[in-house]
Amino acid sequence: MILYLLKILICIPIILILIVLSLKISQGTLLKKYNDKYVKILDIVSINKNNSIIILKVGEEGCIIASSSASMNKIKDLTKEEISKIEDDIKERNFKIQDFKMEKIKAKYDFSRYIGKFTKKEDK
């Protein structure tokens, strides 16, 4: 029984590491594919069902666009500094979200609390 638990405890982390590595590799290739585009949508904020605000980057310039089902209107032109700040904020937000997801995964698959229960039953 102990040998079986040891095999499981060794295999599960290896499988989780392989899953995380494959996701990181696939995410990297997807980001490279879309980051090489000349026109980028940096962010979209939905105001309601039909209206949204879009932050758009075209080459080195950018703008904020209001989009509705009937039309699209440019609200503001963005400077290079504003675009780089927005991109940095988005990257930071994505890292925080990724860290939060990893913490939830670690908490979900934390088997240390169960290992103590199994070993105590066998010792009796």
Buried (B, 14 or more C-beta within 10 A) or exposed (E): EEEEBEEEEEEEEEEEEEEEEEEEEEEEEEEEEEEEEEEBEBBEEEEEEEEBBBBBBEEEEBBBBBBEEEEEEEEEEBEEEBBBEBBEEEEEEEEEEEEEEEEEEEEEEEEEEEEEEEEEEEEE
